[in-house]
Amino acid sequence: VKGGFETFMEKEIHDQPKAVADTLLGRHDEAGNLVLDELRVDESVLRGVDKIVVVACGTAAYAGHVAKYAVEHWCRIPVEVELAHEFRYRDPVVNVRTLVVAISQSGETMDTLMAVRHASEQGAKVLAIVNTHGSTIAREADAVLYTHAGPEVAVASTKAFLAQITACYLLGLYLSQVRGYKYPDEVAGYLEELGKLPGKIEQVLEQEEDIKAVARAMQSNTSVLFLGRHVGFPVAMEGALKLKELAYIHAEGFAAGELKHGPIALIEPGQPVFVIVPTPRRPLLHQKVVSNIQEVRARGARTLVIAEEGDESVEEFAEVIFRVPRTPTLMMPLVTVVPLQIFAAELAAAKGLDVDQPRNLAKSVTVE
Ligand code: F6R
């Protein structure tokens, strides 16, 4: 059942190229037009949407944060991302012109379900991005875009996360197509790039042994920080969450720009800091993050850097570099999160912990 791997999580990390490919499968025609008939929402409804609110919890919420960057850029629709349990108990501004997107692997998360019900009561259209067919959230939503990650057994989410991000890209490109914002060839171009992602994830997986060796040497660490900017920010938060839940190590993900507003006070010699570096093809973004590596390095931090192949500017300040293939900026999370998943799983295994079933956690949280 574990496909020759020690744990389900390891297997699921290796299933990721397929999870992304399967989620893309059959969703566009040969000319590169998205065909999402399964949504069953009238295109006129989608054209009338003036705001999107993503509701989700945990890892699924981080997928929503990635969606915000992509959907706003591709569609010019404002996107808010809110933890489902926070959305539910305030007085959110949602109405018939709001599209609420609920993201959930299990489709049974009670917090997310209650947010879906609350949104429906306000007249919003609810679209669910769900992995489990026939689950409660899928049934109660007005429309469903299924992720095709296959069953996820390990409690900590990995392949479902990549499939959720992929589905969010499909939704963003579809909205752009329906609303006539991006030119058809631009949508087709993005789809072509997305189609290359499974192979790129495969390339990251080839560095597995190097990542594991670094993880094993860090068993005695009690605190790890993660920095990212733009779409690297949700990746930093996800890297921290994986490390907390699997290895029981205190970890925090920050927006790299926040460093100087407080967190830099935490940096002392020996503090491990992961930094997710944007592509050098976005020089403004890139340069700022490289400066952050320099700043923490100058204060004695151990810098573990995730950077694009061929980006030499990080070499001087990085203790360790994990490379990801050249990828369009908005799609980088699909490759940059993979080393962080491998790192957390291996560190937990090295500590003798149960990687698939961390303490105190359940695979689907069916209580509020
Ligand atoms: C973290 C993790 C959780 C879930 C969250 C939402 O690894 O698995 O944070 O992402 O509980 O679960 P779903 O997606 O089933 O609604």
Boltz pocket constraint, residues with backbone or C-beta under 6 A from the ligand:
constraints:
  - pocket:
      binder: B
      contacts: [[A, 57], [A, 58], [A, 59], [A, 60], [A, 61], [A, 103], [A, 104], [A, 105], [A, 106], [A, 107], [A, 108], [A, 109], [A, 112], [A, 155], [A, 156], [A, 157], [A, 158], [A, 241], [A, 245], [A, 362], [A, 363], [A, 364], [A, 365]]
      max_distance: 6.0
